[in-house]
Amino acid sequence: MIAQTPKPPYYAVIFTSTRTEINDNYAGIAERMAELAVQQPGYLGHESARNEIGITVSYWSNLEAIRNWKKNTEHLLAQQKGREEWYARYKTRICLVERDYEFEK
């Protein structure tokens, strides 16, 4: 599903990853992180896809909201588990969205 974001400007956090073979509750924790993110002040939505490379883009109203999400206790634990077990590599990018447009049939 494509996130319905407000009129720019807003921020996008792009999390790109490759996985290890370890799946120890990965899907459950990913689902919990999505549920928890929705509850965070400043959260605007997210989109996610996974094949050989996983990409999750979350949208936020401001940088403070992103910093607060990064410091969330459950999120910190998930990040640690990701580094120790789930991810072979990842990269996070934080971007200011200055313009967006869309098409729908």
N, C-alpha and C positions, 0 to 999 in steps of 0.2 A: 504494500500500500504506500502511496506517495503522501508524505506529511503535508498537512495544510498549514503553511506558515503565514505569519502576518506580512504586511508590507515592509520591505527592508528600510533601514538596516537591522540586521540581527546577526548572530554568530552561528557558525557550523563547526562542529568537532568531527573530524574525519578519522576514524580508527580503522586502519588497514592491518590485516594479520594473516599469517600462515600458521597452521596448527601442527601440533605434534600428534602422535597416535593415541595419546592419553585422553580418555573421554570422561573420567571420573566426575560425574554430575555436571558436566559442562552445560548441557541444555537446560537443566533446572536452574543453575545459577544465572545463565544468560536471561532466562525468563524472569527471574527475580529482579535482576538489574533493570530490565525494561519496566517492570511494575514500579520499582522504587524511583526510577528517573522521572516518571510521570508525576510523582508526588513532590518533586523538587521545585521550589520557587524559580521562575525564569525558564523552565522547560517548555519548549514549543512543539516538540515532536521528534520522530526519528524514522530512519529507513535502514534496512539491513539486507544483505545478500551474502551467500557463501557458496563458493565452489572451490577451486584451488586456492583462491585468495578470498578472505572474508573482508567485507567493507560494511561498517556501520557509520552512518552520519546522524549525529544528533544536533538539534537546533536549540539555541538558547537566546534569551533576550539580551544578555550582557555578559561581560567577562567575569563579574563577581559570581553570577550563577554557575558558570563553568568551574570556577575555583572551588565553590562550595560543594559541587557534585564530586569533584576529584577528591575532596577531603572527607566525604561521607564514609562512616565507619564500615558499613557493609560493602561499599564499593572498594574501599582500601583492601579489605580481605579478599575480594574477588580479583583485584589487580595482582595481589601477591600470589594467589593460586595460579593465575594466568602466567605469570613469569616463571613460577616453579614447575608447572606441569603442562598447561594447555597450549602455550604459544611457542613456536620455534622462533618467530620474529614478529614484531609489530612496530607500527609507526603511528603517531598521533599528530594531526595537523589541526590548528585552530585558525579559522578564517572568518573575516568579516564579509558578510553577504551584503553587497551594495545594490544589487539588482537581481531580480528574478522574473521569469515569465513562464507561461505554461500553455499547453495545448491539450484539448480533450475532444474526442469525437462524440 
